[in-house]
Amino acid sequence: MSQRNPPVVLRSKSMRFENRGSLAPIEDLVQCGICFDRLQNPKMLACQHTFCHNCLEAICSGGSRRECPTCRMTFTANPGDLPTNLYICSLLKLLGNASLSPVTQVQEDRCVRCEMVPNAAHDCFRDCSHCRQKFCQICWTAHMGDLSNQLSNLADQLKSAEECLTHKLDGIKDRMEQLRSHVSQFVDRQIQELRRKEALVLESAEQMIGEATTKSQTIVDAIESTKRDLSGKIHQETSTYFLQMHKRVSGILQDVSKCDDTRMMFNEEEFRIELNTPEGGEETEEDSPEQEDSNPLEDKVSLVKYIMSRDLKAKLFWGKCPRPLGVFLAPWVDEIIGEQLLYIAGSDSKIIFAIERKKGRIIHRIFHEDMIYPHSIALSSDSQEIFVSDKWKHCIFVFSRHGDLQRVIGAKGDLEGCLRSPEGIALGPENTIFVCDTGNDRVQCLNRITGQMILQFGQVKKTQMIASALQNTISKLADLQSPTALALHGSNIVVLDSGHCRVKIFNGLGEKVSEFGKMGTQKGQFKYPEVLTIGPHGFIFLGDSGNARVQIFTKDGRLIKTIGGRGSSRLFKWVSGIHVTPDLEVIVSDYKNHSVQIFQ
């Protein structure tokens, strides 16, 4: 029985079957993409699209380029050699039975291809496990040929897919090469721009060094001239000559003390060196919007509210110390006046003052001829010793409570136990002392008695890491730039990284736990921060020197309160030292205002 092969008729999509009911999705699958009618003798191209055999014959007979009408993929095989889409044939068979009425629909075995009904003479029918259809012996052979052709077609499809994948991979590689070139060019441009900025900054630094050298040389010339005049013969009345020399020497000393007034900091965000001098312009906090304080500790609400509601007023203003730095309340009671004394480092006078907290009367003075620039103070209640870091002597002096020198810890250098311009210090457990080795951009933990290094973290060199491993000490790399102050809270070390305007918290092994802060003038931001301390319940009191204020934070960096600030009623000019007592007295030294204030 021959198959019905009607001529190809091109129809529009509007001529599709109507009222297809639940078989509508199947009707779409068995629809030819050329004639838009049900597929007749469906032939499948290599691209998996299926069309009527006659429709493909009509396309190929036109002599035009052979390509799939749907995806435009070219093919070379003749329509007769293309494999039959057996799955579509099964669907067509299903639709053919569904279109019959229940009366005429007879369930009988027929060959799906020639529709032969089995009889006594032709009872050898085969079931195909692939398409689930029955074939007579003759059609079975043709069907197996179709499947064999489809196997070769599958192999061709795999080869085509492999070639496609290769082309895509080559495209990805080409694109990545372009991206690498683009990234490299971008990095080169960024490096050139950074080098240009670096040259400008270094040129600016050289100019600053030149200006400082010129200024220093002028002072040196004045010193030499004054020394010659002092060693020469007096040609006028002695009292008059003394007054003249005293005035000249006082002027020189004042010039020398101002040489360290200019604070320099590298602003990484704006890539420039910033200067802050006493004569610099002042900003007001009203110039920029401020964020409102939030409640930082829900489990300590009463304490936070107490701190926030306190109207801190200075109960003592002591202005008898030129350029004070570190301050510390003695943990012992003085035997002379029967109360705890406040110890203050006088940087210009090279003296440690011990004064009354109520009246400001000087009770003791600690002085040593080798001490050049006393910076920070820490007092031990166990040994009753006074530890003083000397920034320009590059060491730590240890005095008894009566002012007698006990020993010196450290010497100038960058090796283990050596110091360079040390500033902040804090006493730790088991006879340890933590030191901000500011000039070496690191923090060291030393033995208070021997000065031996136990722990260091910061900008540690590779050779120091190796030496530390051999000596069973701990050395950790950390991004610190000019750390100026530190404090201990539990097992954590709170470090003020002044160069980065950040507060960084490390554990006992020198590993960073958290950090907060950034450069700026708004609340919660810092500008030239120099000092910090830990108050009751772990609150961090930070001296924000450039913004002329003290800020109080929780240990996780949330702002609670601000004391002072720039403005008409400013309390500070430059916060250079801070100490907090257990009853929340805040003691602040002011470097530029030559004063110490106690707030309560």
Buried (B, 14 or more C-beta within 10 A) or exposed (E): EEEEEEEBEEEEEEEBBEEEEEBEEBBEEBBBBBBBBBBBBBBBBBBEBBBBBBBBBBBBEEEEEBBBBBEEBEBEBEBEEBBBBBBBBBBBBEBEEEEEEEEEEEEEEBBBBBEBEBEEEEEEBBEBEEBEBBBBEEBBEEBEEBBEBBEEBEEEBEEEEEEEEEEEEEEEEEEEEEEEEEEEEEEEEEEEEEEEEEEEBEEEEEEBEEEEEEEEEEBEEBBEEBEEBEEEEEEEEEEEBEEEBEEBBEEBBEBBEBEBBBBEBBEEEEEBBBEBEEEEEEBEBEEEEBEEBEEBBEEBEEBBEEBEEBEBEBEBEBEBBBBBBBBBBBEEEBEEEEEBBBBBBBBBBBBBBBBBBEEBEBBBEBEBEEBBBBBBBBBBEEBEBBBBBBBBBBBBBBBEBEBEBBEBBBBEEBEBBBBBBBBBBBBBEEBBBBBBBBBBBBBBBBBBBEBEBBBBBBBBBEEBEEBBEEEEBBBBBBBBBBBBBBBBBEEBBBBBBBBBBBBBBBBBEBEBEEBBBEBBBBBBBBBBBBBBBBBEBBBBBBBBBBBBBBBBBBBEBBBBBBBBBBBEEBBBBBBBBBBBBEEBBBBBBBBBBBBBBBBB
